[in-house]
């Protein structure tokens, strides 16, 4: 079977809720990033055989019923109309699910080159007016619902509640989560000062209604964060530990990577970022969402017959600070020195708490961040992992 390689990756700058990307349609944002990743790879659009695109919230599109965001985006971007595409929803795991599907298709020899990634524009999420189509309501109040509050699932706990409760069960305190959040901001600021993110970010043209502007930097980072400020924040949605400071905001953004077969790589004489060793999907009991990234990582390294100590860099998406803290604890299996080592090599340039977390794009973002940093350090093995709705999880193991 074909080996599969990560050729390159790009993303938009990540915007704040109601920030610079709030007026850009989800299809146009997707199109810009799809076009940008092909340009960075030095390929032509007709060489891309299939696009797998994470879209976790179709209501963000103006065509909210079957919007086929990937299909619209590729046509807007000028890809040939024969280019196949697939929209994927696995919540925060949507982009890694897209990567997994591209990986499988190349591995099976069905295609040679694919784009995988995803998009989220929370700023476009509409208010909802439920149960009025057949109600025949003539008088009285009408309730308008905000689906972003409390973000989660109607039949299950808010995600922040599960994350906070499970963190405490694993001995991870609120103070420890605040320290991780502070570290995320500091690491991001240091990486930005070294121009680390210029490899992955492409500028996006936006309009303020009067003139065209170039949006080129992440909006979410809070460089003035202090531990004292974090400690004063109230918890959210009834969580015992999670706050607006030790979690990312609601963000807008898109990210894309190109996967390619070994034979096509050789015929085109291209230099990849890394080999995709495997892509693993996992799931656990719904409330164990901070644990499931570790479950996926364990399975990925087991399948590759390597040890957790062989991992030189780790990216664990910071849906909350609880996720990397709990998952590294699970991976360390009680070895305190190993736990310290794992945390030192996890999210070395900061994570989603600083960068932002446009849910359906984040899996592609953490993979490219990992791959670029692994190349800078001339490392061998790295892994990215993410949790998603109701305790699903994915991991992507790479090797240089």
matplotlib code that plots the C-alpha trace (Angstrom):
import matplotlib.pyplot as plt

x = [0.0, 1.1, 2.9, 1.1, 2.9, 2.0, 3.1, 2.3, -0.4, -1.8, -4.4, -6.1, -5.4, -7.9, -10.4, -12.2, -16.0, -17.4, -13.9, -12.2, -13.8, -17.4, -18.5, -16.7, -18.8, -17.8, -17.5, -15.2, -13.0, -12.7, -12.0, -9.1, -7.5, -8.0, -6.4, -3.6, -2.5, -2.3, -0.2, 2.1, 2.6, 3.5, 0.7, -2.0, -5.7, -6.4, -3.9, -6.1, -8.3, -10.5, -11.2, -12.3, -13.6, -14.7, -17.8, -19.2, -22.0, -23.9, -26.1, -23.1, -23.7, -26.3, -27.5, -28.0, -29.8, -27.3, -24.9, -22.1, -19.5, -16.6, -18.2, -19.1, -15.7, -13.7, -15.8, -15.4, -11.6, -11.4, -10.8, -12.1, -15.8, -14.7, -13.0, -14.7, -15.4, -17.0, -18.2, -17.5, -19.0, -17.2, -17.4, -13.9, -12.5, -13.9, -10.6, -8.8, -11.7, -11.1, -7.4, -8.2, -10.5, -7.8, -5.2, -7.4, -8.2, -4.5, -3.4, -6.0, -4.7, -7.9, -6.3, -2.8, -3.4, -6.0, -6.7, -8.1, -9.0, -12.0, -13.6, -15.6, -17.1, -18.9, -19.6, -22.1, -24.1, -27.7, -30.2, -32.9, -36.7, -37.8, -41.1, -43.0, -43.5, -46.5, -47.5, -50.1, -49.1, -51.3, -50.6, -48.0, -44.2, -41.9, -38.6, -35.5, -32.6, -28.9, -27.3, -23.9, -25.2, -24.4, -22.3, -22.9, -25.7, -29.2, -29.3, -25.8, -23.7, -22.2, -18.7, -17.1, -18.8, -17.5, -14.0, -13.8, -15.2, -13.0, -10.0, -10.6, -11.1, -7.6, -6.1, -5.8, -6.8, -8.2, -4.9, -3.0, -5.4, -4.8, -1.1, -1.4, -3.5, -0.9, 1.9, -0.1, -0.2, 3.4, 4.6, 2.5, 4.0, 7.5, 6.8, 5.3, 8.3, 10.4, 8.0, 7.1, 3.6, 4.5, 5.0, 1.4, -0.7, -1.8, -3.3, -7.0, -8.5, -11.5, -13.7, -14.8, -17.5, -15.4, -12.1, -10.3, -8.0, -5.6, -6.1, -2.8, -2.5, -4.4, -6.8, -7.4, -4.0, -4.1, -0.4, -1.3, -2.6, -1.4, -2.0, -3.7, -6.2, -6.9, -7.5, -10.2, -12.3, -15.6, -16.2, -18.6, -21.7, -21.5, -18.1, -16.0, -12.7, -13.2, -13.2, -13.1, -9.4, -8.4, -10.4, -10.3, -13.0, -15.5, -13.3, -13.5, -10.9, -10.0, -7.1, -6.0, -3.2, -2.3, -1.7, 0.1, 1.1, 4.8, 4.7, 3.2, 5.7, 8.6, 7.2, 6.7, 10.1, 8.5, 9.9, 7.2, 7.0, 6.6, 5.2, 1.8, 2.4, -1.2, -4.4, -6.5, -10.0, -11.2, -14.2, -14.9, -17.7, -19.2, -18.1, -14.4, -13.6, -10.3, -9.1, -9.9, -6.9, -4.7, -6.7, -6.1, -2.4, -1.9, -3.5, -1.5, 1.9, 0.8, 0.0, 3.4, 5.2, 6.9, 6.9, 5.5, 9.0, 9.8, 7.5, 9.7, 6.7, 3.1, 0.1, -3.0, -5.8, -6.6, -10.4, -9.8, -6.6, -7.9, -7.4, -3.6, -3.2, -5.4, -4.2, -0.5, -1.3, -3.0, 0.0, 2.5, 0.8, 2.0, 5.6, 6.1, 9.3, 7.7, 4.7, 7.0, 8.8, 5.6, 4.2, 7.4, 7.1, 3.4, 2.1, 5.6, 4.3, 1.2, -2.2, -5.8, -6.2, -4.0, -4.3, -8.1, -10.2, -12.5, -13.7, -13.9, -10.5, -8.4, -7.3, -5.6, -4.1, -2.5, -1.1, 0.6, 1.9, 3.4, 5.0, 6.6, 8.0, 9.3, 11.1, 12.6, 14.0, 15.0, 13.0, 11.7, 8.3, 5.5, 1.8, -1.2, -4.4, -7.8, -11.1, -14.5, -18.2, -19.3, -15.8, -14.6, -10.9, -8.4, -4.6, -2.2, 1.2, 3.9, 7.6, 10.3]
y = [0.0, 3.5, 5.6, 8.9, 12.2, 15.6, 18.0, 21.4, 23.3, 26.8, 28.5, 31.8, 34.1, 33.1, 35.8, 36.7, 36.3, 39.3, 40.2, 40.8, 37.7, 38.3, 39.6, 37.1, 34.2, 30.8, 29.6, 32.6, 32.0, 28.3, 29.2, 31.5, 28.9, 26.1, 28.3, 29.3, 25.8, 24.8, 27.9, 27.1, 23.6, 24.8, 22.6, 23.4, 23.2, 20.4, 18.2, 18.0, 15.0, 15.3, 17.8, 16.6, 19.5, 19.8, 21.9, 21.5, 24.0, 24.3, 27.1, 29.4, 29.3, 31.6, 28.4, 26.6, 23.6, 21.3, 24.1, 21.8, 24.3, 22.5, 22.3, 25.9, 26.9, 24.9, 26.4, 29.9, 29.3, 28.2, 24.4, 22.3, 21.4, 17.8, 18.0, 15.9, 17.1, 15.9, 17.9, 16.3, 16.9, 15.3, 18.5, 19.6, 16.4, 17.4, 18.4, 15.3, 13.2, 14.9, 14.1, 10.5, 10.1, 11.6, 9.3, 6.2, 7.1, 7.6, 4.5, 2.5, 3.8, 5.5, 9.0, 10.5, 14.0, 15.5, 18.5, 18.0, 20.6, 22.6, 25.9, 27.5, 31.0, 31.2, 34.8, 33.7, 31.4, 32.7, 32.8, 30.1, 30.2, 26.7, 24.9, 27.7, 26.2, 24.1, 25.8, 28.2, 30.7, 33.9, 35.6, 35.6, 35.6, 33.8, 32.4, 33.0, 30.6, 31.2, 27.8, 29.1, 29.3, 27.0, 25.4, 21.7, 19.2, 19.4, 15.8, 15.9, 18.2, 21.4, 20.4, 22.8, 20.9, 17.5, 19.0, 20.6, 17.6, 15.1, 17.3, 17.3, 13.5, 13.3, 15.6, 18.6, 21.7, 25.1, 26.7, 24.2, 24.9, 28.7, 28.2, 26.2, 28.9, 31.5, 29.4, 29.1, 32.8, 33.2, 30.5, 32.0, 35.5, 34.1, 32.1, 35.1, 37.2, 34.7, 34.8, 31.1, 31.4, 33.0, 29.6, 28.6, 31.8, 33.3, 36.8, 37.2, 40.1, 41.6, 44.7, 47.1, 48.4, 51.3, 49.8, 46.5, 45.5, 42.7, 40.5, 38.9, 38.1, 36.0, 38.2, 35.9, 36.1, 38.0, 38.9, 40.9, 37.8, 37.3, 34.6, 37.1, 38.1, 34.4, 33.6, 36.3, 35.0, 33.2, 29.7, 29.2, 27.1, 25.5, 24.1, 23.7, 24.8, 26.1, 29.8, 32.2, 32.5, 28.8, 28.1, 29.5, 31.9, 31.4, 31.9, 32.2, 30.6, 27.9, 25.6, 23.1, 20.6, 18.6, 14.9, 13.0, 9.5, 8.4, 7.6, 10.9, 12.7, 11.0, 11.6, 15.4, 15.5, 17.4, 17.7, 16.8, 18.1, 14.6, 11.1, 10.5, 7.2, 6.8, 8.6, 7.1, 7.8, 6.9, 7.4, 7.0, 7.5, 10.9, 12.8, 11.8, 14.4, 15.5, 11.8, 10.9, 12.6, 10.3, 7.3, 8.2, 8.8, 5.5, 3.6, 5.5, 4.8, 1.2, 0.7, 2.2, 0.1, 3.1, 4.4, 7.6, 8.6, 8.5, 11.5, 14.6, 17.0, 16.8, 19.0, 18.5, 20.9, 23.2, 23.1, 23.7, 23.7, 20.5, 18.6, 18.6, 18.5, 15.4, 13.6, 14.0, 12.6, 9.6, 9.1, 9.4, 6.5, 7.8, 8.5, 12.1, 12.7, 11.4, 13.7, 16.7, 15.8, 15.3, 18.7, 20.4, 19.1, 19.7, 22.8, 24.4, 27.4, 27.9, 26.4, 27.2, 29.2, 31.8, 31.0, 30.4, 27.3, 27.5, 24.0, 22.3, 23.7, 23.0, 19.5, 20.7, 23.6, 21.6, 19.1, 21.8, 23.6, 20.3, 19.5, 22.9, 22.9, 19.3, 20.4, 23.4, 21.1, 18.4, 15.9, 12.5, 11.7, 14.0, 13.6, 15.9, 15.0, 16.5, 15.8, 16.4, 16.3, 13.8, 12.4, 11.5, 11.9, 11.7, 11.5, 12.0, 10.5, 11.9, 11.1, 13.1]
z = [0.0, -0.7, 1.9, 2.5, 3.0, 4.3, 1.6, 3.1, 5.0, 5.4, 7.4, 7.7, 10.6, 13.3, 14.1, 17.3, 17.6, 15.8, 14.7, 11.3, 9.6, 10.7, 7.3, 5.1, 3.9, 5.0, 1.4, 0.5, 3.5, 2.5, -1.1, -0.1, 2.0, -0.6, -3.2, -0.8, 0.0, -3.6, -4.4, -1.4, -2.7, -6.2, -7.7, -10.1, -9.1, -11.6, -9.8, -6.7, -7.1, -4.0, -1.2, 2.2, 4.2, 7.9, 8.3, 11.8, 11.6, 8.3, 9.8, 9.3, 5.6, 4.0, 2.3, 5.6, 4.2, 2.4, 1.6, 0.3, 1.5, 0.0, -3.4, -3.4, -2.2, -4.8, -7.6, -6.2, -6.0, -9.6, -9.2, -12.1, -11.8, -12.0, -8.6, -6.1, -2.5, 0.7, 3.7, 7.1, 10.6, 13.6, 15.7, 16.7, 15.1, 11.6, 10.1, 11.4, 10.1, 6.8, 7.0, 7.9, 4.9, 2.5, 4.1, 3.6, 0.0, -0.9, 1.0, -0.9, -4.3, -5.2, -5.5, -5.3, -4.1, -1.8, 0.3, 3.8, 6.4, 7.6, 8.4, 11.2, 11.4, 14.8, 14.0, 11.4, 13.7, 13.6, 16.3, 16.1, 16.2, 16.9, 16.5, 14.8, 11.3, 12.4, 15.7, 14.2, 16.8, 16.7, 20.0, 22.8, 23.1, 20.8, 22.2, 20.2, 21.0, 20.8, 19.9, 21.1, 24.7, 26.5, 23.8, 23.9, 23.6, 24.9, 26.3, 27.8, 30.1, 28.8, 27.6, 30.1, 33.0, 31.8, 31.2, 34.6, 36.6, 34.9, 35.4, 39.1, 39.1, 37.6, 40.1, 37.8, 39.7, 38.6, 39.5, 37.3, 34.4, 34.8, 34.8, 31.5, 30.0, 31.0, 29.5, 26.3, 25.9, 26.8, 24.4, 21.6, 22.2, 22.1, 18.9, 17.3, 18.1, 16.2, 13.2, 13.7, 12.3, 9.0, 7.5, 8.1, 7.9, 4.6, 4.6, 3.9, 2.1, 3.9, 3.6, 6.3, 4.1, 2.8, 1.7, 1.2, 4.1, 4.6, 7.7, 8.5, 12.3, 14.8, 16.8, 19.8, 21.7, 25.0, 25.6, 28.8, 30.5, 34.1, 36.6, 38.9, 36.2, 35.3, 39.0, 39.3, 36.4, 37.2, 36.0, 33.0, 32.5, 35.9, 35.4, 38.6, 36.9, 33.3, 32.7, 29.7, 30.5, 30.5, 27.3, 23.8, 22.6, 19.8, 16.7, 13.0, 10.6, 8.1, 7.6, 4.9, 4.3, 1.2, 1.4, -1.4, -2.2, -2.2, -5.9, -6.9, -4.6, -6.4, -9.9, -9.1, -7.3, -4.3, -0.8, 1.9, 5.4, 6.9, 6.4, 7.8, 9.7, 10.7, 11.6, 14.5, 15.6, 19.1, 21.3, 25.0, 27.5, 26.6, 29.7, 29.4, 26.8, 28.3, 28.3, 24.7, 23.0, 25.1, 24.0, 20.4, 20.9, 22.7, 19.8, 17.2, 18.8, 19.5, 15.8, 14.9, 17.4, 19.1, 22.7, 24.0, 24.9, 21.1, 20.5, 20.3, 19.9, 20.8, 19.9, 22.0, 21.1, 24.0, 23.8, 27.5, 29.4, 31.0, 27.7, 27.4, 31.2, 31.7, 28.5, 29.3, 32.8, 31.2, 28.8, 31.7, 33.6, 37.0, 36.0, 37.3, 35.3, 32.2, 32.8, 33.1, 29.9, 28.0, 29.1, 28.1, 24.6, 24.3, 22.5, 22.5, 20.5, 22.5, 21.7, 21.0, 24.3, 22.6, 18.9, 18.8, 18.1, 15.0, 15.8, 12.4, 11.3, 14.4, 13.6, 10.4, 12.3, 15.0, 12.4, 10.3, 13.4, 14.6, 11.2, 10.7, 14.2, 13.9, 10.7, 12.4, 15.2, 12.8, 14.9, 13.9, 15.5, 16.4, 17.1, 17.1, 18.9, 19.5, 21.2, 19.7, 20.5, 23.2, 23.6, 20.2, 19.6, 16.7, 16.5, 13.6, 13.9, 11.6, 11.0, 9.3]

ax = plt.figure().add_subplot(projection="3d")
ax.plot(x, y, z, "-o")
ax.set_aspect("equal")
plt.show()
